[in-house]
Amino acid sequence: MKNKNFLNLILSVFCFTLIFSCKQEPISDLDKNYQLIQNRNSDESCLSGLAVEGVSTNECSPGMYSVENGVLKFLNSAEFLKTIDFLSCADSNTKNSWLNNLPITSAHDVYEEFMDHFCDESITSEQLDSLLTDYEGKIRYNWIDEADIEIEPLYNTYSRFRNMNGHFLIGSQIESEVQSVRISVFEEDWEKLQQIISTPGFPTDSVSYEGDTTFVIFRESSVNYGPPQCCPNKNHEFFHYPPADRRRLESSYTWVDESRVFRNSGGWFADPILSFSIKANLRKRNDLGIWSCHKRHFKFHSVIDWWVVPTGKIEKEDLHYGVENSAWTCRVSGLVGKFTSSRIGPFESRPEKIVCAYKIDHTTHIHEELSSPPEQSFTISCFELNRQICKICPPGYYWDKLNCYSHICAYKTFIWNNGYYYHPYPFGPGGDPCPLGGTFNGSHCGVGSVPAGWEGEAFIYNDCFYVRPHYP
């Protein structure tokens, strides 16, 4: 899950309730702005049938693994994916306890060890230089300016699993990362891995090889979806209501792409950030036609669906919030939050558009008494249908930017009679002809069926099974 960063926040005595200060304007007490009180709800993304990466309906427990020669080895792909789901569904204490007890020294362990020293407030510049020298080749760092340095684990992906050489295993499949490039080598062929790394011109942008073993080298690149269809950065409406349209709500929201884009030796990276602010101004008109402050209680509900444009990842915010101290007021404004997604990259060229809010529903509830139902509610809405976002995948599949990915990968895969199969290993571990999972039918290993409703729409890419998305 992503982290949420809010500006000017004061943690209240209520769990998960955040209070933050609005910018004050030089106006009278009758018109002064009030702070907001906020909490978050989670919900599904985009449409009810969308499968969201990282969400699992399985039991929340890690998969089976062992350690061989200092390399973490998951029993098979199913146990690896079970562990990935566990790291999403487990609470922080359970997750950290499991990670801290892994019997390897991971790239992330070394990164945390460095940060323990780096975060010492008494560290001098000379000590920092010495520390960076000691950890040369064990972490990645980038000087943003003379006073600001960015520190990261040595590897971009799965740093909790990779040893300091960048390796871990999924069954007999080697997973390695070298120079920000991920490499998969089947049949635990370490010599083939070394051959890849030592090939003149390595690393390349995208290379696939076929031979005695199959392996893939890939580097993340921006997906060319064309110009994203985004909601306007600002939306502003007036709403009149009885008696005789003498009450008027002025409601507005603003979203801003505040993403941070930077470059280091590994390529271009970005930290996606979307900020969201609101305003509400309530007025009443007297018999002379003069508008003045109309005090009431306010509650707000904002739903923001947004996506990370270069990778297609979908995020969703569902927020309920009100005015601090339940104030009786006519004017409210402030920053609701700055929402972040995980870092993206590396890219060969600088990505331009990072985030896009494509669906916003912002509702203002007006109450005479907070304990009573609202006397009026008004909503500002925007929905820009991007066909590359709202795709429906079968349960258990997730959208990988273009299609629905099954999580099932194997060796020499094929589809027959709407079933997923792969060729057996004649000399599999322990004599098992299906070491990557599935059932041996005497000739091949069956690992499942095409989901109902998607018959005839399944296909294979890089020995992994996919189905085509169903558009709304």
For each residue, the residues with C-beta under 8 A, 3 or more apart:
1: 54 88
2: 315 339 340 341 342
3: 340
4: 40 337 338 339 340
5: 273 337 338 339 340
6: 9 18 20 38 335 337 338
7: 20 335 338
8: 20 21 335
9: 6 18 19 20
10: 18 19 20 21
11: 18 19
12: 17 18 19 37
13:
14: 17
15:
16: 39 40
17: 12 14 37 38 39
18: 6 9 10 11 12 37 38 39
19: 9 10 11 12 35 36 37 38 324
20: 6 7 8 9 10 35 36 38 334 335
21: 8 10 35 334
22: 33 34 35 36 332 333 334 335
23: 33 333 334
24: 32 33
25: 32 33
26:
27: 31 32 33 331
28: 31 32
29: 32
30: 292 293 295 330
31: 27 28 293 330 331
32: 24 25 27 28 29 329 331
33: 22 23 24 25 27 331 332 333 334
34: 22 323 324 325 327 329 331 332
35: 19 20 21 22 323 324 325 334
36: 19 20 22 300 321 322 323 324 332 334 336
37: 12 17 18 19 321 322 323 324
38: 6 17 18 19 20 319 320 321 336 337
39: 16 17 18 319 320 321
40: 4 16 317 318 319 320
41: 318 319 320
42: 316 318
43: 303 316 318
44: 47 48 50 52 316
45: 50 52 305 314 315 316
46: 50 305 314 316 359 389 390
47: 44 50 390 392 472
48: 44
49: 392 393
50: 44 45 46 47 314 390 391 392 393 399
51: 55 393 394 395 396 397 398 399 404
52: 44 45 55 314 398
53: 313 398 399
54: 1 84 85 88
55: 51 52 88
56: 60 85 88 89
57: 395 396
58: 82 85
59:
60: 56 85 86 89 90
61: 82 86
62: 65 82 83 86 98
63: 74 75 78 79 80 81 82 83 86
64: 74 75 79
65: 62 72 73 74 75 79 83
66: 73 75
67: 70 71 72 73 103 104
68: 71 73 169
69:
70: 67 104 105 163
71: 67 68 104 163 167 168 169
72: 65 67 102 104 106 161 162 163 168 169
73: 65 66 67 68 168 169 170 171
74: 63 64 65 77 79 80 83 168 169 170 171
75: 63 64 65 66 78 79 171
76: 79 80 170 171 435 436 437
77: 74 80 81 170 171 173 407 408 409 410 436 437
78: 63 75 81 82 437
79: 63 64 65 74 75 76 82 83
80: 63 74 76 77 83 84 170
81: 63 77 78 84 85 407
82: 58 61 62 63 78 79 85 86
83: 62 63 65 74 79 80 86 87
84: 54 80 81 87 88
85: 54 56 58 60 81 82 88 89
86: 60 61 62 63 82 83 89 90 95 98
87: 83 84 90 95 160
88: 1 54 55 56 84 85
89: 56 60 85 86
90: 60 86 87 94 95 98
91: 94 95
92: 95 96
93: 96 97
94: 90 91 97 98
95: 86 87 90 91 92 98 99
96: 92 93 99 100
97: 93 94 100 101
98: 62 86 90 94 95 101 102
99: 95 96 102 108 160
100: 96 97
101: 97 98
102: 72 98 99 106 160
103: 67
104: 67 70 71 72 163
105: 70 109 110 163 164
106: 72 102 109 110 159 160 161 162 163 164
107: 110 111 138 153 154 155 159 162 163 164 166
108: 99 111 112 153 159 160
109: 105 106 112 113
110: 105 106 107 113 114 135 138 139 153 154 164
111: 107 108 114 115 139 151 152 153 154 159
112: 108 109 115 116
113: 109 110 116 117
114: 110 111 117 118 131 135 138 139 151
115: 111 112 118 119 151
116: 112 113 119 120
117: 113 114 120 123 131
118: 114 115 123 128 131 151
119: 115 116
120: 116 117 123
121:
122:
123: 117 118 120 127 128 131
124: 127 128
125: 128 129
126: 129 130
127: 123 124 130 131
128: 118 123 124 125 131 132
129: 125 126 132 133
130: 126 127 133 134
131: 114 117 118 123 127 128 134 135
132: 128 129 135 136 141
133: 129 130 136
134: 130 131
135: 110 114 131 132 138 139
136: 132 133
137: 154
138: 107 110 114 135 154 164
139: 110 111 114 135 151 152 153 154
140: 151 152 153 154 264 265 266
141: 132 149 150 151 152
142: 149 150 152 262 264 265
143: 146 148 149 150
144: 148 149 150 262
145: 148
146: 143
147:
148: 143 144 145
149: 141 142 143 144
150: 141 142 143 144 262 264
151: 111 114 115 118 139 140 141
152: 111 139 140 141 142 156
153: 107 108 110 111 139 140 156 159
154: 107 110 111 137 138 139 140 159 164 166
155: 107 158 159 162 166 177
156: 152 153 159 177 180 266 345 346
157: 162 177 182
158: 155 161 162 168 175 177
159: 106 107 108 111 153 154 155 156 162
160: 87 99 102 106 108
161: 72 106 158 168 175
162: 72 106 107 155 157 158 159 165 166 167 168 175 176 177
163: 70 71 72 104 105 106 107 166 167 168
164: 105 106 107 110 138 154
165: 162 176
166: 107 154 155 162 163 176 177 178
167: 71 162 163 174 175 176
168: 71 72 73 74 158 161 162 163 175
169: 68 71 72 73 74 172 173 174 175 188
170: 73 74 76 77 80 173 175
171: 73 74 75 76 77 435 436
172: 169 186 187 188 429 435
173: 77 169 170 184 185 186 188
174: 167 169 183 184 185 186 188 189 190 193
175: 158 161 162 167 168 169 170 182 183 184
176: 162 165 166 167 182 183 184 185 193
177: 155 156 157 158 162 166 180 181 182 183
178: 166 181 183 197 202 203
179: 202 203 266
180: 156 177 203 219 266 267 346
181: 177 178 202 203 217 218 219
182: 157 175 176 177 217 218 219
183: 174 175 176 177 178 193 196 197 215 216 217
184: 173 174 175 176 215 216
185: 173 174 176 188 189 190 192 193 196 213 215
186: 172 173 174 189 213 214 215 411
187: 172 212 213
188: 169 172 173 174 185
189: 174 185 186 192 193 212 213
190: 174 185 193 194
191: 194 195
192: 185 189 195 196 212 213 215
193: 174 176 183 185 189 190 196 197 215
194: 190 191 197 198
195: 191 192 198 199
196: 183 185 192 193 199 202 209 215 217
197: 178 183 193 194 202
198: 194 195 202
199: 195 196 202
200:
201: 204
202: 178 179 181 196 197 198 199
203: 178 179 180 181 217 219
204: 201 207 217 219
205: 219 221 348
206: 217 218 219 221
207: 204 216 217
208: 216 217 462
209: 196 214 215 216
210: 214
211: 214
212: 187 189 192
213: 185 186 187 189 192
214: 186 209 210 211 411 463
215: 183 184 185 186 192 193 196 209
216: 183 184 207 208 209 462
217: 181 182 183 196 203 204 206 207 208
218: 181 182 206
219: 180 181 182 203 204 205 206 267 346 348
220: 311 344 345 346 347
221: 205 206 347 348
222: 310 347 349 351
223: 310 311 312 401 402
224:
225: 228 309 312 386 388
226:
227:
228: 225 307 309 353 356 358 386
229: 356 358 384 385 386
230: 233 356 357 358 384
231: 235 255 357 358 359 360 382 383 384
232: 235 382
233: 230 254 255 256
234: 252 253 254
235: 231 232 252 253 254 360 362 380 382
236: 250 251 252 380
237: 250 251 252 378 380
238: 248 249 250 251
239: 248 249 251 376 378
240: 245 247 248
241: 245 247 248 249 376
242: 245 246 247
243: 246 247
244:
245: 240 241 242 248
246: 242 243 284 285 286
247: 240 241 242 243 282 283 284 285 294 376
248: 238 239 240 241 245 282 283 284 285 291
249: 238 239 241 280 281 282 283 364 366 376 378
250: 236 237 238 279 280 281 282 283
251: 236 237 238 239 278 279 280 281 362 364 378 380
252: 234 235 236 237 278 279 380
253: 234 235 276 277 278 279 302 360 362 380
254: 233 234 235 276 277 278
255: 231 233 274 275 276 277 304 306 357 360
256: 233 274 275 277
257: 273 274 353 354 355 356
258: 273 274 275 338
259: 270 271 272 273 274 354 355
260: 270 271 273
261: 268 269 270 350 351 354
262: 142 144 150 268 269 270
263: 267 268 269 350
264: 140 142 150 267 269
265: 140 142
266: 140 156 179 180 269 345 346
267: 180 219 263 264 345 346 347 348
268: 261 262 263 345 346 347 348 349 350 351
269: 261 262 263 264 266 343 344 345 346 347
270: 259 260 261 262 310 343 344 345 351 354
271: 259 260 340 343
272: 259 308 340 341 342 344 354 355
273: 5 257 258 259 260 338 339 340 355
274: 255 256 257 258 259 304 306 315 338 339 340 355 357
275: 255 256 258 335 337 338 339
276: 253 254 255 302 304 317 335 336 337 339 357
277: 253 254 255 256 333 334 335 336
278: 251 252 253 254 300 302 332 333 334 336 362
279: 250 251 252 253 332 333
280: 249 250 251 298 300 331 332 333 364
281: 249 250 251 330 331
282: 247 248 249 250 293 294 295 296 330 331 366
283: 247 248 249 250 291 292 293 294 330
284: 246 247 248 291 292 293 294
285: 246 247 248 289 290 291
286: 246 289 290 292
287:
288:
289: 285 286
290: 285 286
291: 248 283 284 285
292: 30 283 284 286
293: 30 31 282 283 284 330 331
294: 247 282 283 284 330
295: 30 282 328 329 330
296: 282 328 329 330 366 367 368 375
297: 322 323 326 327 328 366 367 368 369 370
298: 280 322 323 329 332 364 365 366 367
299: 320 321 322 364 365 367 370 374
300: 36 278 280 319 320 321 322 362 363 364 365
301: 319 320 361 362 363 365
302: 253 276 278 317 318 319 321 336 360 361 362 363
303: 43 316 317 318 319 359 360 361 362
304: 255 274 276 316 317 319 339 357 359 360
305: 45 46 314 315 316 357 358 359 360
306: 255 274 314 315 316 317 339 355 356 357 358
307: 228 312 313 314 315 355 356 358 386 389
308: 272 311 312 313 315 341 344 354 355
309: 225 228 312 351 353 354 355 356
310: 222 223 270 344 347 351 353 354
311: 220 223 308 344 401
312: 223 225 307 308 309 388 389 399 401 402
313: 53 307 308 341 342 344
314: 45 46 50 52 305 306 307 389 399
315: 2 45 274 305 306 307 308 339 341
316: 42 43 44 45 46 303 304 305 306
317: 40 276 302 303 304 306 337 339
318: 40 41 42 43 302 303
319: 38 39 40 41 300 301 302 303 304 336 337
320: 38 39 40 41 299 300 301
321: 36 37 38 39 299 300 302 336
322: 36 37 297 298 299 300 326 370
323: 34 35 36 37 297 298 326 327 329 332
324: 19 34 35 36 37 327
325: 34 35
326: 297 322 323 370
327: 34 297 323 324
328: 295 296 297
329: 32 34 295 296 298 323 332
330: 30 31 281 282 283 293 294 295 296
331: 27 31 32 33 34 280 281 282 293
332: 22 33 34 36 278 279 280 298 323 329
333: 22 23 33 277 278 279 280
334: 20 21 22 23 33 35 36 277 278
335: 6 7 8 20 22 275 276 277 338
336: 36 38 276 277 278 302 319 321
337: 4 5 6 38 275 276 317 319
338: 4 5 6 7 258 273 274 275 335
339: 2 4 5 273 274 275 276 304 306 315 317
340: 2 3 4 5 271 272 273 274
341: 2 272 308 313 315 344 355
342: 2 272 313
343: 269 270 271
344: 220 269 270 272 308 310 311 313 341 347 351 354
345: 156 220 266 267 268 269 270
346: 156 180 219 220 266 267 268 269
347: 220 221 222 267 268 269 310 344 350 351
348: 205 219 221 267 268
349: 222 268
350: 261 263 268 347
351: 222 261 268 270 309 310 344 347 354
352:
353: 228 257 309 310 356
354: 257 259 261 270 272 308 309 310 344 351
355: 257 259 272 273 274 306 307 308 309 341
356: 228 229 230 257 306 307 309 353 386
357: 230 231 255 274 276 304 305 306 360 382
358: 228 229 230 231 305 306 307 383 384 385 386 389
359: 46 231 303 304 305 382 383 384
360: 231 235 253 255 302 303 304 305 357 380 381 382 383
361: 301 302 303 379 380 381
362: 235 251 253 278 300 301 302 303 379 380 381
363: 300 301 302 377 378 379
364: 249 251 280 298 299 300 377 378 379
365: 298 299 300 301 374 376 377
366: 249 282 296 297 298 374 375 376 377 378
367: 296 297 298 299 370 372 373 374 375
368: 296 297 372 375
369: 297 372
370: 297 299 322 326 367
371:
372: 367 368 369 375
373: 367
374: 299 365 366 367 377
375: 296 366 367 368 372
376: 239 241 247 249 365 366
377: 363 364 365 366 374
378: 237 239 249 251 363 364 366
379: 361 362 363 364
380: 235 236 237 251 252 253 360 361 362
381: 360 361 362
382: 231 232 235 357 359 360
383: 231 358 359 360
384: 229 230 231 358 359
385: 229 358 389 390 472
386: 225 228 229 307 356 358 389 390
387: 390 391 471
388: 225 312 391 401 402
389: 46 307 312 314 358 385 386
390: 46 47 50 385 386 387 471 472
391: 50 387 388 399 404 469 470 471
392: 47 49 50 469 470 471 472
393: 49 50 51 397 398 399 404 467 469 470
394: 51 397 404 451 453 454 467
395: 51 57 451
396: 51 57 406 407
397: 51 393 394 404 405 406 407 451 467
398: 51 52 53 393 404 405 407
399: 50 51 53 312 314 391 393 402 403 404 405 469
400: 403 404 405 466
401: 223 311 312 388
402: 223 312 388 399
403: 399 400 459 461 466 467 468 469
404: 51 391 393 394 397 398 399 400 466 467 468 469
405: 397 398 399 400 464 466
406: 396 397 420 448 464 465 466 467
407: 77 81 396 397 398
408: 77 420 447 448 464 465
409: 77 413 436 462 463 464 465
410: 77 413 422 436 437 438 445 447 463
411: 186 214 422 423 425 436 463
412: 422 423 463
413: 409 410 420 421 422 460 463 464 465
414: 421 422 423 444 460
415: 418 419 420 421 450 458 459 460 465
416: 419 421
417:
418: 415 449 450 455 456 458
419: 415 416 446 448 449 450
420: 406 408 413 415 446 447 448 449 450 458 465
421: 413 414 415 416 438 444 445 446 447
422: 410 411 412 413 414 434 436 438 444 445 447 463
423: 411 412 414 444 445
424: 428 433 434 440 443 444 445
425: 411 428 432 433 434 435
426: 433
427: 431
428: 424 425 431 432 433 434 435
429: 172 432 435
430:
431: 427 428
432: 425 428 429 435
433: 424 425 426 428 440 445
434: 422 424 425 428 437 438 439 440 445
435: 76 171 172 425 428 429 432
436: 76 77 171 409 410 411 422 445 447
437: 76 77 78 410 434 445 447
438: 410 421 422 434 445 446 447 448
439: 434 445 446 447
440: 424 433 434 444 445
441: 444 445 446
442:
443: 424
444: 414 421 422 423 424 440 441
445: 410 421 422 423 424 433 434 436 437 438 439 440 441
446: 419 420 421 438 439 441
447: 408 410 420 421 422 436 437 438 439 465
448: 406 408 419 420 438 465
449: 418 419 420
450: 415 418 419 420 454 455 456 457 458 467
451: 394 395 397 454 467
452: 455
453: 394 470
454: 394 450 451 457 458 467 468 470
455: 418 450 452 458
456: 418 450
457: 450 454 467 468
458: 415 418 420 450 454 455 465 466 467 468
459: 403 415 465 466 467 468
460: 413 414 415 463 464 465 466
461: 403 464 466
462: 208 216 409
463: 214 409 410 411 412 413 422 460
464: 405 406 408 409 413 460 461
465: 406 408 409 413 415 420 447 448 458 459 460
466: 400 403 404 405 406 458 459 460 461
467: 393 394 397 403 404 406 450 451 454 457 458 459
468: 403 404 454 457 458 459
469: 391 392 393 399 403 404
470: 391 392 393 453 454
471: 387 390 391 392
472: 47 385 390 392
